[in-house]
């Protein structure tokens, strides 16, 4: 029956018996590889609870199984090294012209596996795209987007597929590589009339309260990162910087926070700031306002005008405003 079928195919299509067997065996190897990969995935899903470990073993198993299948198929179709070398040369020349972008993406995939600029689970920014890496494939990797229209780099819910080839042309920022913390800043603006020294003291206490537990973790993290990168900080404790702006005294809290807790940590700190400032009548937030400043009454003694200046200013004022 099988012999008759192959003879009929040979008569109809002109395919030799040898070529037909090569096709059948190749399809069989492909189906077997797919089935084996599926069984391995089911086995890992039942045995491994950690999703990160399960994902990595699943990817490693898939790549290994399909790579072996491809090598076996190549061995079936090409008997000699000479034929194989000729085939590879011809295919490479054609693919270099017709499949430029897919080849770039494939090269990018190899670079990502080799140099590991990021891994699944890392938060990265590549060009204009920012998010958490949730998958890696031959021609693209996938991000769970953060930022964009959502503030403080929280998730938007969108999944973005990015070609691997962009790793060669876009600037990559990795939030997790080297140092697993971020420096965040919270600006607090108080009026010039406020007791800014007391306000600075309050902010310093609040910042230490929320970040003291991270300092030791950060020190250990830096020591580990220093083995591969030139990363060093003179201090890791929070600090409140003071500056003067048009609307008042600006007190900026600079503190360490975990990569994915930037918004949450800022919210907790702001709650304490509002509660503490409400307890002090001599501390008030500054905001855009307009006011009249009369130097003879409000100015410092050394800057107040003389009585003669006051008389002249009064005469000028009355002249300009005769109805008042």
Buried (B, 14 or more C-beta within 10 A) or exposed (E): EEEEEBEEBBEEEEBEEEBBEBBEBBEEBBEEBBEBBEEBBEEBEEEBEEEEEBBBBBBEBBEEBBEEBEEBBEEBBBEEEEEBEEEEEEEEEEEEEEEEEBBBBBBBBEBBEEEEBBBBEBBBBBEEBBBBBBBBEBBBBBBBBBBBEBEBBBBBEEEBEBBBBBBEEEEEEBBBBBBBBBEBEBEBBBBEEBBBEBBBEBBBEBBBEBBEEBBEBBEEBBEEBEEEEEBEEEEBBBBBEEEEEEBBBBBBBBBBBBBBBBBEBBEBBBEBBEEBBEEEEEBBBBEEEEEEEEEEEEEEEEEBEEEEEEEEEEEEEEEEEEEE
